[in-house]
Amino acid sequence: MKLDILVMAAHPDDAEMSAGGTMAMAISKGRKVGIVDFTRGELGTRGTPEIRAAEAKAASEILNISVRENLGFRDGFFKNDEDHQMQLIRVIRKYQPEIVLANAVEDRHPDHGKGAALAVDACFLSGLRMIQTLDDSGNTQAAWRPKYLYHYIQDRHIKPDFVVDISDFWAAKEASIRAYKSQFHDPESTEPESYLTSPEFMDFLKARSQEMGHPIGAKFGEGYTKTRMLGVKDLFDLI
């Protein structure tokens, strides 16, 4: 399946928290969107990898994601090295996305910055035909380099290079986040409290989206940073 957008995420729920509205909007326009999670989130304070997998499936159904894979990298310990790059290159060549959305370039969780760097390197290397990879059936994959790579903004505030208006899709984004019941506030949970489980964390996510939307006159927005200079052919493409 060829994708229009492939969202790369260090952990299940990264994509929904930071790019859920963008994904919902793209899908509403008929775009095919997929997610590749790098880890199973096994180091999370709450839940289990199995619970996280079920929650990721539920979130994907809410957003109508076309495909979702988990690479099973070690949570907290994966690296931006040849082995991990080659695994990600196979995914890029499998789905041939036009656009990749990746983790924040730096953030509170070290996996996010590592995930960002891994995405950048794998996207570039995937376009080199002398790097040979095989698909699941043992067939040689064609080289493929996404046209655009953008980084979503996560916990730490980073000034965006552009903002996507998600005002009509905040409800879908919030519902996809709340699908991760083990990770966020649940007054009935007996598991330990964590950074994510306070009621205020969901308030923060909403406020962050409102903050991003405000400069472009939108109720809600999602901000992104670029890896290379952006350009337009028509000034009327800008809002």
PyMOL commands that set and color helices and strands:
alter all, ss='L'
color gray80, all
select helices_A, chain A and resi 14-28+49-63+82-95+110-125+167-178+199-216+235-237
alter helices_A, ss='H'
color red, helices_A
select strands_A, chain A and resi 5-9+33-39+67-73+99-102+148-152+162-165+221-226
alter strands_A, ss='S'
color yellow, strands_A
deselect
rebuild
show_as cartoon
